[in-house]
Amino acid sequence: MRRSSVFFFLFFAIGWGLAQNESRIVIGLQAEPVALDPAQLSDYNSSRAAMPMFEGLVRFKDGSTELEPALAESWEVSEDGLTYTFTMREGVTFHDGTPVDAEAAKFSFERQIDPEHPYHDTGEFAYAEFTLGMIDSVEVQDPMTLQVTLENPFAPFLSNLAMHAASLVSPAALEQYGRDFAQNPVGTGPYRFVSWQRGTELVLERNPDYWRGAPEVERLVYRPIVEDQARLAALESGEIDFTVNLPVDDLPRLREDPAFRFEEQAGMHTWYLVFNVKKEPFDDPLVRKAVAHAIDRQAIVEALLGGTGELAQNLLPPVVWSYTEDVEQYPYDPERAQELLAEAGYPDGFEVEFWIPQSGSGMQQPVAMGTVIQDFLSRVGITANIQQFEWGTYLDRVIVPEDQAESVPAMFEMSWVGDNGDPDNFLYILLSGDQFPANGFNLGYYNNPEVDEILRTARQTTDQEARIPLYEEAQRLLMADLPIVPVDHEAQIVVMDSSIEGFTPHPTGVFRFETVRLAQ
């Protein structure tokens, strides 16, 4: 081979390798995505993988839950707070080339909330009632003007429209794929779908026609790696470039390694135990309180979680407005736990089924945490029999309608990450009697008419200052009744290869890569 040819070959090979390195980020997920249809997302891993492909009429700004225009360039709200008129952004297309217009927005909303819609049977829409259920009508005024009328004033409505369930999807793609749209997603976002090999990897590529400008990074590759230690090994070997929820004992060492970059943010996150209040013995608040006193939650935060979380005094995280600590507290007190058990008629304790996932959305270290909780409960006479499940299976088995409540265990682990920065997105969707599955995520079927009335009033009150005392009272009532035991609020800690620049964590936990670049 001539020298010039060798030089060209080497130059091409090196250049190709650099281009590949510069154009791809491999993300290690905690679990396999369940679906990629934004209307059907209900967990962190699915949202992190799907949302680079989708957008709504409005969006949250980078790094905050403040709103900014997205597929709607502007909007007006009527004086009575019932009618929202959106002017759609001109010249935007879905990834399949079809236009984004008012008809597409109407289709995306009504598909979820109208049982008579021809494509309502293309999925299970767990968020639809919470996100869009207050809508009375959706009308197309002209091709680029959408009018949405609500049944009642609803304070968080615009924030809800920035949530994943309000994302616009291609009507043409829904018509083509039907229920298989969840495996063949088509949106408008900065990245578009390439392929999905379940259990192996999901591949997205940048959208060259993205209306905000094409991203610099060409490809995103998502790989599910359930074990935290395995994810750490993959990061250090270069198999992945970006991940979360690594073993806490290794974080100090990684912080000292110049090969990695850390980004952190206080999370809108709560990890908690759910009680199925339809089942004995957790239909009795005394028993629920006994469990709370039996668990040394501070020890879990400090020893097991290595300080990566903050002890929870409440379901609502401190970063969400209206948070208060003026609620009943449950410090570690095994003697008090035993007194409460005796008072409830269980002086010798009891045996209970306790479900935990192997990994999953915001679950931190679910197996280790479950084992520690099991040990604390045993010390007061409660025998918790653990069953473990893969994350997707776990969600299918704990998110079920009330008429199947008997199939849900008496106690199980769960976490929640706020979707819109509004307390309604924690207190109402998780503990309102209006939000039993499949309308919402009140997974323990808790129902308190007094709490329900307060939460309904708060969400229809448009003055934020007037909403604060309502939510404070709801928090006091909930923590006195204790349908769940909040354990901690996780700090969002992202660890990535040092070549990745420009990444900012988002309070909702979704990964945004459209402004990310790779250092030369």
Secondary structure, DSSP 8 states (H G I E B T S, - for coil): --HHHHHHHHHHHHHHHHHHHHTEEEEEESS--S---GGG--SHHHHHHHGGG---SEEE-TTSS-EEESSEEEEEE-TTS-EEEEEE-TT-B-TTS-B--HHHHHHHHHHHH-TTSTTGGG---TTHHHHHTTEEEEEEEETTEEEEEESS--TTHHHHTTSGGG----HHHHHHHGGGGGGS----SSEEEEEEETTTEEEEEE-TT-TT---S--EEEEEE--SHHHHHHHHHHTS-SEEE---GGGHHHHHT-TTEEEEEEE-SEEEEEEE-TTSTTTTSHHHHHHHHHHS-HHHIIIIISTTSEEE-SSSS-TTSTT----S------HHHHHHHHHHTT-TT-EEEEEEEESS-TT-SSHHHHHHHHHHHHHTTTEEEEEEEE-HHHHHHHHS--GGGGGGS-SEEEEEEE-SSS-THHHHHHHH-TT--TTTS--TT----HHHHHHHHHHHT---HHHHHHHHHHHHHHHHHH-SEEEEEEEEEEEEEETTEES----TT-----TT-EE--
